[in-house]
């Protein structure tokens, strides 16, 4: 399909093709396939998932092991005040527990006595535990959980974004088809008006028709040509609008050529293309809708934020215990006889910031609950409304086709009567004008039907073409 479209669409490669090779119909399925594969906005929507994956990788980095080295030395007037080396290896875990190993080697004339170490340095292994705040929920845990939810939410948001661009592209195709059908109608009636004018003119020349009939036939001909020209310009504009959605690989835009036409039998394939016939809309589970799934992931993320805010109300109690040894190669030297321990307690007196954060988190959750409820009802009502519209358009299309058929019969009968001398050119033109109006109404009604089908596709947002 790609090689065919390249040859058909790119203006700078058309010279070597014959006229028959250029004449082609682009159906809705082929068109939407190219939009989904190559349109820049679709590619931009894919970046949503890429961004969420990068953020997930970033949040996992908070649990990466860390190696730290702190070296400090002071020498003044040939006197070594101090020479301190502190190297630490830390392993953070899911809960508020951190394992670490440490090596200290300090010396110097003015070294603080508590910093003295054996000649070969001092080794330690230990653990740091948050007993209250940060044990069951902390910023690292919250960030990682939320990032995992963001990945799922991004997939749903991406589906919505792609669905919207396909919906807009489909409407543009339907407008292109409508303009093409209108242009075809006026071109056909220009041909009819020309043949009628020539026939009336010859009848006048042999004295069978009055001169006023030729004047009225010519006015009708010019009116048809005027409308045909307007339809032609409208079709050109719709073609250019359609070209905005056609791209190739490497972001190469495509210019649609005049020989490419829409599929006039789109009504036969629209359900298969948009897959709207695959769904039981009456029993459709709204919770499966990408918008609802996105809101659900958002709600879960806010619940994590609420748990973190509630956890921040607890006091910070950090307990640390380290086994000390100067001979780490002997494992039994790490025992309770040699250790370094400590406890750190911290608690704001009024907790105003923490209480405010918790209240804000609750408000966000409540706001999202309202949004979920409102979105669920809105989607359900939209689906029901569209179903009613489609049923009505089906009936209207049937009635309109019957009206067009009856007007064609009236025009045929009036033309026969006219050439038999039992009617006038005025009545023929009137019948023809009524037929043109009926055909235009049928074309617009078909467009409204297609537009409603596309709206159903957009509202459902559960398929991938």
N, C-alpha and C positions, 0 to 999 in steps of 0.2 A: 504493500500500500504506500509505503514511504517513497519508493522510487517513482511511482505513478504520480503522486502529488507534487513531488519536486519538479517533474517535467511539465506538469499542468499549470502550476502556480507561479513559479519564478519567471518573472517577465524577461529576464536577460537570457533565458535558455529556451525561448519559445520559437525562435526563428527556424529551427530545423524540423519542426513538426508539421505534418499535413493537417488540413482542416478537420478531417475525420478523427485524427488522434486527439485534437484539442476539444472536440465536443464531448462533454462528460457531465454526468450528474453526480453531485456530492450529496449523499444522504446524511441524515441526522446522526446515525451511529458513527460513521466515518469521521464526521466533523467533530463530534464530542470526544472521540478517541484522540484526535490530535490536540484538542484543547487540554485534555487531562495529561497528556504525555509531555507537552512542550511549552505550555503557557507559563510565562514568568511568575504570575501570581500563584499558580499551583506549586511551582518550585519554591516560591517564597513560603507557602504554607508548610512545606516539608521542613523548613528551617525551624519551625516551632518544636518539632520532635527533636531535632539536633540540639537545640538550645536546652531543652529539658534534660537530655542525656548528659550534656556537659555539666549542668548544675548538679545532677546526681553524682557524677564523678567528683565534683568539687566537694560535696557534702561528705562523701566517703573519705576524702582526704583528712577529715578531722579525726579519723581513727587510725591514721598512718603512724607507725612507730617513729620516734624522734630521737635524734642524736644531738646532744648539746655539749659544747666545750666552752669553758670559761677560764681564761688564763689572764692573770694579773701580776705585774712585777714592778717593783720600785727600787732603784739604785741611785744613791746620792752621795757624792764625795767618797767614792770607792767603798761605800757601805751598802750592802744589800739589805734594804729594809724588809722586803718580803718578796717571795716568789711563790705564787699560788696557782695550782692547776686543779680544775674541777671538771670532770667529764661524766656525762649522764646519758643513759639510754633508757627511754620511756616507751611503754607499750600501753596505750589507752584501750579500754574495753567498752562493750556496749553499755553496761551500767556504770555508775560512778566509781569505778575501781580502776586504778592505774598501777601497773607494775613497773619497777624501775631498778636499774643497776647503776652503781656510782663508783667512781675512782677519784680519790683526793690525794694530792701530794703537795705539801706546803712546807716552806722553810723560810728563814730570814731572822735577822737580829731583832726586829721590832714586831715580830709576828704575834698576833693575839694568842695567848696560851690555849684557848679552846680550839684553835685551828691547827694545833700541833698534830702531826701524823708520823707514823713510823718511817724509817729511812726509805723503805721501798714503797711507801704510800699505803693508803687505807682503802679497802674495798668494802662495798656494802650492797646488799640486795634487799628490796623491801616492797611495800605496797602502800598506796594512799587510797583511802576510802571516804566517800562522802556519805555520812550516815543519815542525813535528813534531806536537805535541799540538794538535788542533783543525783540522788541514788536511783530512783525509779524513772525519772524524767529529767533530762538536761538539754541544753541547747544543741549539743552534738546529736543526741538521739532524735530530737524534734526535727532538726534540719534534714537528717537522713530520711526519716519517715515521710516528711513533707515532700522531699525531692522525689521519692518513689511514687507518691501520689501525683505529683506534677507530670511525671512521664505518662501516666495513664490519662490524666486530664489533657495533656498536649495532644495525644492521639485522637481524643474526641474533638478537641478544638480544630485540629487539622482536618478532620472529616467534615466539620461544619464549613470551614473556609473553602475547601475544594468544592463542596456541594454548592456553595453560593456562587462561585465563579462558573460552574457548569450550568447553574440555573440562569445566570445572566447571559451566558453564551447561547443557551437554548432559546431564550427570548429573542436574541438577535437573529438567530437562524429563522425563527418563525416570522419575524418581521420581514426578513429577506424573502421568504417564501410568499408572504402576503403581497409584497411589492411586485414580485415576479408574476403572480397570478393576475394582479390588477393590470400590469403592463400587457400581459397576453390578451386579456379581455378587450382592452382598448385597441390593440393592434388588429384583432379579429374584426372589430366593428368598424375600424377605419377601412379595411378591405371591403366590408359589406357596403359601407357608405360610398366608396369609390365606384363599385360595380353598379349601385343604384343610380348614382349621379350620371354615369355614362349611359345607362339605359334610358333614363328620363331625357337626357340631352338628345339622344338619337330619336326618341319619340317626338320630341319638340321639333327637331329638324324635318321630320316627315309630316308634321302637322297634327300628330295625335295627342300632344300634350301642350298646355299653355306654358308661356314663358315663366310664369310665377312658380311652376313646379320645379323648373331647373334652378331658380333662385333658392327655393326652400331646400332642395337637395344639396346645393352647394353649401348653404349655411350649416346644415347637418354634418356635411363632410368636414368642414373647417372646425366645427365644434368637436368632432371625434378626434381630429388631428391634434387639437389643442390639449384635450384630455390625455391623449396618448403621449404627448411630449411631457406633460406633467408627471405621468406615471413612469416614464423613462428616467427622468431625473430622480424621482423618488427611489427607483430601483438602484440607480447608480450609488446614491447615498447609502442605501441599506447594504449594498455590496461592500463599500468601503468600511462601513461599521463592522461587518462580518470579518473583514480582513484583520481587524484589530485582535481577533482571538486566534489567528492562525500563525503558528510559529513552527520552526524546525529546530533541530538540535543546535547547540551552541548559540542559542538566542537569536536565530536568523528569522526576521519577519517575512511573511509571505504576502504577496500582492495577488489577490484573486483576479483571474482573468475573465473577460466578458463571456467566454465560451463555457464557463462552468456555471451550471444552473442547479437550483435546489430540486429536491425530489418532490414532485407534485402528489405522490402517493404516500406522503409522510403519515397520514392518518392511519395507514395500515401497519406501520411499524413503530409508532410512538410508544405504545405500551411495552413492547419488547425492548426498545432502546432505553427508556427511562425505568423499566421494570416496575411500573406502578401497578401492573396487574398481578404481581406476585404476592401482594400483601392483603391480608384480611383486615381492612382498616377498622371494621367494627370491633374486632377483638385484639386490636394492636396494643401491645404492652408499652405504655408511654415511658416506663422506666428504662427501656432499651434505647430510647432516643439519645443521640450524642449530646444534645444540650442538657438533658436530665443527668446523663452520666457525668458530664463535666461539672455540673452543680453538685452532684453527690461527692465527687472527689474534692471539690472545693470545701464542702461541709466537713468532710473527714479531716482535711488539713486544718480547718479552724478548730476542730475538736482537739487536735494535737496541740495547737497554740493555747487553747484554754487549759489543758492539763499542765502545760509548761508554766503558765501564769499562776495556776493554783499551787504548783510545786514551789514556786518562788516565794510563797508566803511562809514556807518553813525556814527555820534557822539554818545557817550554813555551819555544819559541824564536820570538819575535815580531820580525820584521824590518820596518822602516818606512823609506820613502824619499819625500821630497817635493821637487818642483821649486819654486824661489822666483822671484818676479818682482814688480817694482813697477809694471809696465805690462802687465797681463794682456791688454789688447786687442791686443797684438802677440804672436802665438803663438810666434815664434822666440825670445822672451826667456826661455821656459822651456827651459833646457838644463842640461847636467851641470856647467856652471861655477858655477851658483848652486843649492845644494841644502841640505837638512837631512835627516839620516839617523840611524838608531839601531837598536840590537838589544837585546832584552831576553831573558835566559835565566833560567829558574826550574825547579828540580827538587828536590822533597822528598828527603831523604837516605834514609829508610827506606821510603817509599811504603806505609806500613801502611794508611792509609785507602784508597788506590787498589787495593791488593792485596785488601783485605777486600771492597770493592765488587765486584771481579771475581769473587771466590769466591761471593758472595751471588747475583750474576747467574747464575752457572753452576748453583747450587743451585735457583734458581727455574726455570731451563730444564729441569733434570732432573725436578723436581716436576711440571711441566706435561707432560713426556713420559709420565710414569707415569699422569697423569690422562687423557691422550688415549688411551693403550692401554686403560686400565680402562673408559673411557666407550664405546670402540668395541666391546669385548667385551660389555659390559652391554646396549647397545642391540641388538646382534645377537641375544643370548640372549632379550631381551624380545620381539623380533619373532617369533622362532621359537616361544616359549612361547605367545604370543597366537594365532598361527596354529593351534597344536594345540588351544587352548581353543575357538576358533571352530568348528573341525571337530567337536569333541565336542558343543558346544551345538547345532549343526545336527542331529546325531543325536538328542540328548536332546529337542529340541523336537518332532521327528517322533514319538518314542515317547510323549511326554506328550500330544500331541494325540490319538493313538490311544487312550490310557488314558481321556482325558476323553470321547471318543466312546463308548467301551465302557461307562463309568459312566452316561452319558446313556441308553443303550439299556437298561441294567439298571434304572434308575429308572423309565423309561417302562413297562417290563414289570411292575415291582413295583406301580406305581400302577394299572395295568389290573387286575391280580390282586386288589388291595385293594378296588376298587370292585365287583369280581365276588364278593367275600367269600372269596377264596382266600388272602389275605395279611393282615398286621396293620399298624397304624399305626407300630408300632415298627420293622418292617423297612423301611417306606417312609422314615421319618426317617433310619434308618441308611444306606440307599442315598443319600439326598440329602446327608447329611453327608460321605460319601465323595466324592460328586461335587463338593461345594463345596471340599473339600481338594484334589482333583485340579485344579480350575480355579485355585485360589490358587497351587498349585505351578507351573502353567503360566504364570501371570502373573509370578511371581518368576523363573522360568527365562528368560522373555522379557526381563525387566529385566537379568538377568545377561548375557544375550547382547548387549543394547544397550550395557551398561556396558563389555563387552570390546571392542566395536566402537569406542566412544569412546576407550578406552585405546589401541587401535591407532592411531587418529587422533592422539592425543596423543604417542605414541612416534615416529610418523613425522615429525610437525611440519614437513611439507614443502609444505603446501598453504595457500592463502588462499581462504577461502570467499567 
